[in-house]
Amino acid sequence: MTYENSLAFALQADADDTLNHFRNRFFIPESDGKSVIYFCGNSLGLQPKT
């Protein structure tokens, strides 16, 4: 895979991600109803839903 700086490349990379189903197992922070990037400042990471 050769990196391209484009929305199409990002969408395809997301579609090809074999680990994307794990995202549903965590609480993803939101702002104004949209998912936001979470920069982990410690080793705990995102809060699991279980």
C-alpha distance matrix in Angstrom:
0.0 3.8 6.4 9.2 12.6 13.6 15.1 13.4 9.9 11.7 13.5 10.8 9.2 12.9 13.5 11.0 12.4 14.8 17.0 17.8 21.2 22.4 22.6 25.8 27.5 27.9 29.9 27.5 29.5 30.4 32.0 33.7 32.3 28.6 26.3 25.9 23.7 25.5 25.6 27.2 30.1 31.2 30.1 31.1 28.0 28.3 31.4 30.9 32.7 34.5
3.8 0.0 3.8 6.5 10.1 11.8 14.1 12.8 9.4 11.6 14.1 12.0 10.7 14.5 15.6 13.7 15.1 17.9 19.7 20.1 23.7 24.8 24.5 27.8 29.6 29.6 31.2 28.5 30.1 30.7 31.9 33.5 32.5 28.7 26.6 25.9 23.6 25.7 25.5 27.5 30.2 31.6 31.0 32.2 29.1 29.4 32.7 32.7 34.6 36.6
6.4 3.8 0.0 3.8 6.7 8.9 11.4 11.1 7.6 9.1 12.3 11.2 9.6 13.0 14.9 13.8 14.6 17.9 19.1 19.0 22.8 23.6 22.8 26.2 28.0 27.6 28.8 25.9 27.2 27.6 28.6 30.2 29.5 25.7 23.6 22.6 20.4 22.7 22.5 24.8 27.4 29.2 28.9 30.1 26.8 27.1 30.5 30.8 32.7 35.1
9.2 6.5 3.8 0.0 3.8 5.6 8.8 8.7 6.0 8.2 11.3 10.8 10.4 13.5 15.3 15.0 16.2 19.7 21.0 20.3 24.0 25.1 23.8 26.9 29.2 28.6 29.4 26.2 27.2 27.1 27.7 28.9 28.4 24.6 23.1 22.2 20.5 23.2 23.4 26.1 28.7 30.8 30.9 31.8 28.4 28.3 31.6 32.1 33.7 36.4
12.6 10.1 6.7 3.8 0.0 3.8 7.1 8.7 7.1 8.0 11.2 12.0 11.7 14.0 16.3 16.7 17.5 21.2 21.9 20.7 24.4 25.2 23.5 26.5 28.8 27.8 28.2 24.7 25.2 24.8 25.0 26.1 25.9 22.2 20.9 19.8 18.3 21.3 21.5 24.6 27.1 29.6 30.0 30.9 27.4 27.2 30.5 31.4 33.0 35.9
13.6 11.8 8.9 5.6 3.8 0.0 3.8 5.4 5.3 6.5 8.8 10.1 10.8 12.6 14.5 15.6 16.8 20.6 21.5 19.8 23.3 24.6 22.7 25.3 28.0 27.2 27.4 24.0 24.6 23.8 24.0 24.6 24.2 20.6 19.7 19.3 18.4 21.7 22.6 25.7 28.5 30.9 31.3 31.7 28.1 27.3 30.5 31.1 32.3 35.2
15.1 14.1 11.4 8.8 7.1 3.8 0.0 3.8 5.4 5.1 6.1 8.6 9.8 10.6 12.3 14.2 15.4 19.1 19.9 17.7 20.8 22.4 20.2 22.6 25.5 24.8 24.8 21.5 22.1 21.1 21.4 21.8 21.0 17.5 16.9 17.0 16.7 20.2 21.7 24.8 27.8 30.2 30.5 30.5 26.7 25.5 28.4 28.8 29.7 32.7
13.4 12.8 11.1 8.7 8.7 5.4 3.8 0.0 3.8 5.5 5.2 6.1 8.6 9.9 10.5 12.3 14.3 17.8 19.3 17.3 20.4 22.5 20.8 23.0 26.0 25.9 26.4 23.3 24.5 23.6 24.3 24.6 23.4 20.0 19.2 19.8 19.4 22.7 24.2 27.1 30.3 32.3 32.3 32.2 28.5 27.2 29.9 29.9 30.6 33.5
9.9 9.4 7.6 6.0 7.1 5.3 5.4 3.8 0.0 3.8 5.5 5.1 6.1 8.6 9.8 10.5 12.2 15.9 17.4 16.0 19.4 21.1 19.8 22.5 25.2 25.0 25.9 22.9 24.3 24.0 24.9 25.8 24.6 21.0 19.6 19.7 18.6 21.6 22.7 25.3 28.5 30.3 30.1 30.3 26.7 25.9 28.8 28.8 29.9 32.6
11.7 11.6 9.1 8.2 8.0 6.5 5.1 5.5 3.8 0.0 3.8 5.4 5.1 6.2 8.6 9.9 10.6 14.4 15.2 13.3 16.8 18.2 16.5 19.3 21.9 21.5 22.2 19.1 20.5 20.3 21.4 22.5 21.3 17.6 15.9 16.0 14.9 17.9 19.2 21.9 25.1 27.0 26.9 26.9 23.2 22.2 25.2 25.3 26.5 29.3
13.5 14.1 12.3 11.3 11.2 8.8 6.1 5.2 5.5 3.8 0.0 3.8 5.5 5.1 6.2 8.7 10.0 13.5 14.6 12.3 15.3 17.3 15.7 17.8 20.9 20.9 21.6 18.8 20.5 20.0 21.3 22.0 20.3 16.8 15.5 16.5 16.2 19.2 21.1 23.5 27.0 28.7 28.4 28.0 24.2 22.7 25.2 25.0 25.6 28.4
10.8 12.0 11.2 10.8 12.0 10.1 8.6 6.1 5.1 5.4 3.8 0.0 3.8 5.4 5.0 6.1 8.6 11.9 13.9 12.4 15.4 17.7 16.8 19.1 22.0 22.5 23.7 21.2 23.3 23.2 24.8 25.7 23.7 20.3 18.8 19.7 18.9 21.6 23.2 25.4 28.8 30.3 29.5 29.3 25.7 24.4 27.0 26.3 27.1 29.5
9.2 10.7 9.6 10.4 11.7 10.8 9.8 8.6 6.1 5.1 5.5 3.8 0.0 3.8 5.4 5.1 6.2 9.8 11.4 10.4 13.9 15.6 14.9 17.7 20.1 20.5 22.0 19.5 21.7 22.1 24.0 25.4 23.6 20.1 17.9 18.3 16.9 19.2 20.4 22.3 25.8 27.0 26.2 26.2 22.6 21.8 24.6 24.1 25.2 27.5
12.9 14.5 13.0 13.5 14.0 12.6 10.6 9.9 8.6 6.2 5.1 5.4 3.8 0.0 3.8 5.5 5.2 8.8 9.5 7.5 10.8 12.7 11.6 14.1 16.8 17.2 18.6 16.3 18.7 19.1 21.2 22.6 20.5 17.1 14.8 15.8 14.9 17.1 18.9 20.7 24.4 25.5 24.7 24.2 20.5 19.2 21.6 21.0 21.9 24.3
13.5 15.6 14.9 15.3 16.3 14.5 12.3 10.5 9.8 8.6 6.2 5.0 5.4 3.8 0.0 3.8 5.6 8.2 10.1 8.3 10.8 13.6 13.1 15.0 17.9 18.9 20.6 18.6 21.3 21.6 23.8 24.8 22.3 19.2 17.4 18.8 18.3 20.5 22.5 24.1 27.8 28.8 27.7 26.9 23.4 21.8 23.9 22.7 23.2 25.3
11.0 13.7 13.8 15.0 16.7 15.6 14.2 12.3 10.5 9.9 8.7 6.1 5.1 5.5 3.8 0.0 3.8 6.1 9.0 8.7 11.4 13.8 14.2 16.5 18.8 20.1 22.2 20.5 23.3 24.1 26.4 27.8 25.5 22.2 20.0 21.0 19.9 21.6 23.1 24.4 28.0 28.7 27.3 26.9 23.6 22.5 24.7 23.5 24.3 26.1
12.4 15.1 14.6 16.2 17.5 16.8 15.4 14.3 12.2 10.6 10.0 8.6 6.2 5.2 5.6 3.8 0.0 3.8 5.5 5.6 8.8 10.5 11.1 13.7 15.6 16.8 19.2 17.7 20.6 21.9 24.5 26.3 24.0 20.8 18.0 18.9 17.5 18.7 20.1 21.1 24.7 25.1 23.6 23.2 19.9 19.0 21.2 20.0 21.1 22.8
14.8 17.9 17.9 19.7 21.2 20.6 19.1 17.8 15.9 14.4 13.5 11.9 9.8 8.8 8.2 6.1 3.8 0.0 3.8 5.8 7.5 9.3 11.1 13.3 14.7 16.6 19.5 18.7 22.0 23.6 26.6 28.5 25.9 23.0 20.1 21.2 19.8 20.6 22.0 22.3 25.9 25.8 23.7 23.2 20.2 19.3 21.1 19.3 20.3 21.4
17.0 19.7 19.1 21.0 21.9 21.5 19.9 19.3 17.4 15.2 14.6 13.9 11.4 9.5 10.1 9.0 5.5 3.8 0.0 3.8 5.5 5.9 8.0 10.5 11.4 13.1 16.1 15.6 19.0 21.0 24.2 26.4 23.9 21.1 17.9 18.8 17.4 17.6 19.0 19.0 22.6 22.3 20.2 19.4 16.5 15.6 17.4 15.6 16.9 18.1
17.8 20.1 19.0 20.3 20.7 19.8 17.7 17.3 16.0 13.3 12.3 12.4 10.4 7.5 8.3 8.7 5.6 5.8 3.8 0.0 3.8 5.4 5.7 8.2 10.1 11.5 14.0 13.1 16.5 18.0 21.1 23.0 20.4 17.6 14.7 16.0 15.2 15.9 18.0 18.5 22.2 22.4 20.8 19.6 16.3 14.7 16.4 14.8 15.6 17.5
21.2 23.7 22.8 24.0 24.4 23.3 20.8 20.4 19.4 16.8 15.3 15.4 13.9 10.8 10.8 11.4 8.8 7.5 5.5 3.8 0.0 3.8 5.4 6.1 8.0 10.4 13.2 13.2 17.0 18.6 22.0 23.7 20.7 18.6 15.8 17.7 17.3 17.6 20.0 20.1 23.8 23.5 21.7 19.9 17.0 14.9 15.7 13.4 13.5 15.0
22.4 24.8 23.6 25.1 25.2 24.6 22.4 22.5 21.1 18.2 17.3 17.7 15.6 12.7 13.6 13.8 10.5 9.3 5.9 5.4 3.8 0.0 3.8 5.4 5.5 7.7 11.0 11.5 15.3 17.5 21.1 23.4 20.6 18.6 15.4 16.7 16.0 15.5 17.6 17.1 20.7 20.1 18.0 16.2 13.5 11.6 12.5 10.2 11.0 12.3
22.6 24.5 22.8 23.8 23.5 22.7 20.2 20.8 19.8 16.5 15.7 16.8 14.9 11.6 13.1 14.2 11.1 11.1 8.0 5.7 5.4 3.8 0.0 3.8 5.4 5.9 8.4 8.0 11.8 13.8 17.3 19.6 16.9 14.8 11.6 13.1 12.7 12.6 15.2 15.2 18.9 19.0 17.6 15.6 12.4 9.9 11.1 9.7 10.4 12.8
25.8 27.8 26.2 26.9 26.5 25.3 22.6 23.0 22.5 19.3 17.8 19.1 17.7 14.1 15.0 16.5 13.7 13.3 10.5 8.2 6.1 5.4 3.8 0.0 3.8 5.6 7.7 8.5 12.3 14.0 17.7 19.5 16.4 15.0 12.4 14.6 15.1 14.9 17.9 17.8 21.3 21.1 19.8 17.2 14.4 11.4 11.3 9.2 8.4 10.8
27.5 29.6 28.0 29.2 28.8 28.0 25.5 26.0 25.2 21.9 20.9 22.0 20.1 16.8 17.9 18.8 15.6 14.7 11.4 10.1 8.0 5.5 5.4 3.8 0.0 3.8 7.1 9.2 12.9 15.4 19.1 21.4 18.6 17.4 14.5 16.2 16.2 15.1 17.6 16.7 20.0 19.2 17.4 14.7 12.4 9.6 8.8 5.9 5.6 7.5
27.9 29.6 27.6 28.6 27.8 27.2 24.8 25.9 25.0 21.5 20.9 22.5 20.5 17.2 18.9 20.1 16.8 16.6 13.1 11.5 10.4 7.7 5.9 5.6 3.8 0.0 3.8 6.0 9.4 12.4 16.1 18.7 16.4 15.2 12.1 13.3 13.2 11.8 14.4 13.5 16.7 16.2 15.0 12.1 9.6 6.2 5.7 4.3 5.2 8.3
29.9 31.2 28.8 29.4 28.2 27.4 24.8 26.4 25.9 22.2 21.6 23.7 22.0 18.6 20.6 22.2 19.2 19.5 16.1 14.0 13.2 11.0 8.4 7.7 7.1 3.8 0.0 3.8 6.4 9.2 12.9 15.5 13.3 12.7 10.0 11.3 12.1 10.6 13.7 13.3 16.2 16.3 15.9 12.8 10.4 6.6 5.7 6.2 6.2 10.0
27.5 28.5 25.9 26.2 24.7 24.0 21.5 23.3 22.9 19.1 18.8 21.2 19.5 16.3 18.6 20.5 17.7 18.7 15.6 13.1 13.2 11.5 8.0 8.5 9.2 6.0 3.8 0.0 3.8 6.5 10.2 13.0 11.0 9.6 6.5 7.5 8.5 7.9 11.5 12.0 15.2 16.1 16.3 13.8 10.6 7.2 8.1 9.4 9.9 13.6
29.5 30.1 27.2 27.2 25.2 24.6 22.1 24.5 24.3 20.5 20.5 23.3 21.7 18.7 21.3 23.3 20.6 22.0 19.0 16.5 17.0 15.3 11.8 12.3 12.9 9.4 6.4 3.8 0.0 3.8 7.1 10.3 9.4 8.4 5.9 5.9 7.7 7.0 10.6 11.6 14.2 15.8 16.8 14.5 11.7 8.7 9.7 11.9 12.5 16.2
30.4 30.7 27.6 27.1 24.8 23.8 21.1 23.6 24.0 20.3 20.0 23.2 22.1 19.1 21.6 24.1 21.9 23.6 21.0 18.0 18.6 17.5 13.8 14.0 15.4 12.4 9.2 6.5 3.8 0.0 3.8 6.6 5.7 5.1 4.4 5.4 8.7 9.5 13.0 14.8 17.2 19.2 20.4 18.3 15.4 12.4 13.3 15.2 15.2 19.0
32.0 31.9 28.6 27.7 25.0 24.0 21.4 24.3 24.9 21.4 21.3 24.8 24.0 21.2 23.8 26.4 24.5 26.6 24.2 21.1 22.0 21.1 17.3 17.7 19.1 16.1 12.9 10.2 7.1 3.8 0.0 3.8 5.3 5.4 6.6 6.5 10.0 11.2 14.3 16.5 18.5 20.9 22.7 20.9 18.1 15.6 16.6 18.8 18.8 22.6
33.7 33.5 30.2 28.9 26.1 24.6 21.8 24.6 25.8 22.5 22.0 25.7 25.4 22.6 24.8 27.8 26.3 28.5 26.4 23.0 23.7 23.4 19.6 19.5 21.4 18.7 15.5 13.0 10.3 6.6 3.8 0.0 3.8 5.6 8.5 9.5 13.1 14.8 18.0 20.3 22.3 24.7 26.5 24.5 21.8 19.0 19.7 21.6 21.1 24.9
32.3 32.5 29.5 28.4 25.9 24.2 21.0 23.4 24.6 21.3 20.3 23.7 23.6 20.5 22.3 25.5 24.0 25.9 23.9 20.4 20.7 20.6 16.9 16.4 18.6 16.4 13.3 11.0 9.4 5.7 5.3 3.8 0.0 3.8 6.9 9.3 13.0 14.8 18.3 20.4 22.8 24.9 26.1 23.9 20.9 17.8 18.2 19.6 18.7 22.4
28.6 28.7 25.7 24.6 22.2 20.6 17.5 20.0 21.0 17.6 16.8 20.3 20.1 17.1 19.2 22.2 20.8 23.0 21.1 17.6 18.6 18.6 14.8 15.0 17.4 15.2 12.7 9.6 8.4 5.1 5.4 5.6 3.8 0.0 3.8 6.3 10.0 12.3 15.8 18.3 21.0 23.2 24.3 22.4 19.2 16.3 17.5 18.8 18.4 22.2
26.3 26.6 23.6 23.1 20.9 19.7 16.9 19.2 19.6 15.9 15.5 18.8 17.9 14.8 17.4 20.0 18.0 20.1 17.9 14.7 15.8 15.4 11.6 12.4 14.5 12.1 10.0 6.5 5.9 4.4 6.6 8.5 6.9 3.8 0.0 3.8 6.9 9.1 12.7 15.0 18.0 20.0 20.9 19.1 15.7 12.9 14.5 15.8 16.0 19.7
25.9 25.9 22.6 22.2 19.8 19.3 17.0 19.8 19.7 16.0 16.5 19.7 18.3 15.8 18.8 21.0 18.9 21.2 18.8 16.0 17.7 16.7 13.1 14.6 16.2 13.3 11.3 7.5 5.9 5.4 6.5 9.5 9.3 6.3 3.8 0.0 3.8 6.3 9.6 12.3 15.1 17.5 18.9 17.6 14.3 12.2 14.4 16.5 17.4 21.1
23.7 23.6 20.4 20.5 18.3 18.4 16.7 19.4 18.6 14.9 16.2 18.9 16.9 14.9 18.3 19.9 17.5 19.8 17.4 15.2 17.3 16.0 12.7 15.1 16.2 13.2 12.1 8.5 7.7 8.7 10.0 13.1 13.0 10.0 6.9 3.8 0.0 3.8 6.4 9.5 12.5 15.0 16.3 15.6 12.2 11.0 14.0 16.2 17.9 21.3
25.5 25.7 22.7 23.2 21.3 21.7 20.2 22.7 21.6 17.9 19.2 21.6 19.2 17.1 20.5 21.6 18.7 20.6 17.6 15.9 17.6 15.5 12.6 14.9 15.1 11.8 10.6 7.9 7.0 9.5 11.2 14.8 14.8 12.3 9.1 6.3 3.8 0.0 3.8 6.1 9.1 11.4 12.8 12.0 8.8 8.0 11.2 13.8 16.1 19.2
25.6 25.5 22.5 23.4 21.5 22.6 21.7 24.2 22.7 19.2 21.1 23.2 20.4 18.9 22.5 23.1 20.1 22.0 19.0 18.0 20.0 17.6 15.2 17.9 17.6 14.4 13.7 11.5 10.6 13.0 14.3 18.0 18.3 15.8 12.7 9.6 6.4 3.8 0.0 3.8 6.3 9.1 10.9 11.3 8.6 9.5 12.9 15.8 18.5 21.3
27.2 27.5 24.8 26.1 24.6 25.7 24.8 27.1 25.3 21.9 23.5 25.4 22.3 20.7 24.1 24.4 21.1 22.3 19.0 18.5 20.1 17.1 15.2 17.8 16.7 13.5 13.3 12.0 11.6 14.8 16.5 20.3 20.4 18.3 15.0 12.3 9.5 6.1 3.8 0.0 3.8 5.5 7.2 7.7 5.6 7.7 10.9 13.9 17.1 19.3
30.1 30.2 27.4 28.7 27.1 28.5 27.8 30.3 28.5 25.1 27.0 28.8 25.8 24.4 27.8 28.0 24.7 25.9 22.6 22.2 23.8 20.7 18.9 21.3 20.0 16.7 16.2 15.2 14.2 17.2 18.5 22.3 22.8 21.0 18.0 15.1 12.5 9.1 6.3 3.8 0.0 3.8 7.1 8.4 8.1 10.6 13.2 16.4 19.7 21.7
31.2 31.6 29.2 30.8 29.6 30.9 30.2 32.3 30.3 27.0 28.7 30.3 27.0 25.5 28.8 28.7 25.1 25.8 22.3 22.4 23.5 20.1 19.0 21.1 19.2 16.2 16.3 16.1 15.8 19.2 20.9 24.7 24.9 23.2 20.0 17.5 15.0 11.4 9.1 5.5 3.8 0.0 3.8 5.6 6.8 10.1 12.2 15.1 18.5 20.0
30.1 31.0 28.9 30.9 30.0 31.3 30.5 32.3 30.1 26.9 28.4 29.5 26.2 24.7 27.7 27.3 23.6 23.7 20.2 20.8 21.7 18.0 17.6 19.8 17.4 15.0 15.9 16.3 16.8 20.4 22.7 26.5 26.1 24.3 20.9 18.9 16.3 12.8 10.9 7.2 7.1 3.8 0.0 3.8 5.7 9.4 11.3 13.4 17.2 18.1
31.1 32.2 30.1 31.8 30.9 31.7 30.5 32.2 30.3 26.9 28.0 29.3 26.2 24.2 26.9 26.9 23.2 23.2 19.4 19.6 19.9 16.2 15.6 17.2 14.7 12.1 12.8 13.8 14.5 18.3 20.9 24.5 23.9 22.4 19.1 17.6 15.6 12.0 11.3 7.7 8.4 5.6 3.8 0.0 3.8 6.7 7.8 10.0 13.6 14.6
28.0 29.1 26.8 28.4 27.4 28.1 26.7 28.5 26.7 23.2 24.2 25.7 22.6 20.5 23.4 23.6 19.9 20.2 16.5 16.3 17.0 13.5 12.4 14.4 12.4 9.6 10.4 10.6 11.7 15.4 18.1 21.8 20.9 19.2 15.7 14.3 12.2 8.8 8.6 5.6 8.1 6.8 5.7 3.8 0.0 3.8 6.5 8.8 12.4 14.1
28.3 29.4 27.1 28.3 27.2 27.3 25.5 27.2 25.9 22.2 22.7 24.4 21.8 19.2 21.8 22.5 19.0 19.3 15.6 14.7 14.9 11.6 9.9 11.4 9.6 6.2 6.6 7.2 8.7 12.4 15.6 19.0 17.8 16.3 12.9 12.2 11.0 8.0 9.5 7.7 10.6 10.1 9.4 6.7 3.8 0.0 3.8 6.3 9.4 11.8
31.4 32.7 30.5 31.6 30.5 30.5 28.4 29.9 28.8 25.2 25.2 27.0 24.6 21.6 23.9 24.7 21.2 21.1 17.4 16.4 15.7 12.5 11.1 11.3 8.8 5.7 5.7 8.1 9.7 13.3 16.6 19.7 18.2 17.5 14.5 14.4 14.0 11.2 12.9 10.9 13.2 12.2 11.3 7.8 6.5 3.8 0.0 3.8 6.5 8.8
30.9 32.7 30.8 32.1 31.4 31.1 28.8 29.9 28.8 25.3 25.0 26.3 24.1 21.0 22.7 23.5 20.0 19.3 15.6 14.8 13.4 10.2 9.7 9.2 5.9 4.3 6.2 9.4 11.9 15.2 18.8 21.6 19.6 18.8 15.8 16.5 16.2 13.8 15.8 13.9 16.4 15.1 13.4 10.0 8.8 6.3 3.8 0.0 3.8 5.5
32.7 34.6 32.7 33.7 33.0 32.3 29.7 30.6 29.9 26.5 25.6 27.1 25.2 21.9 23.2 24.3 21.1 20.3 16.9 15.6 13.5 11.0 10.4 8.4 5.6 5.2 6.2 9.9 12.5 15.2 18.8 21.1 18.7 18.4 16.0 17.4 17.9 16.1 18.5 17.1 19.7 18.5 17.2 13.6 12.4 9.4 6.5 3.8 0.0 3.8
34.5 36.6 35.1 36.4 35.9 35.2 32.7 33.5 32.6 29.3 28.4 29.5 27.5 24.3 25.3 26.1 22.8 21.4 18.1 17.5 15.0 12.3 12.8 10.8 7.5 8.3 10.0 13.6 16.2 19.0 22.6 24.9 22.4 22.2 19.7 21.1 21.3 19.2 21.3 19.3 21.7 20.0 18.1 14.6 14.1 11.8 8.8 5.5 3.8 0.0
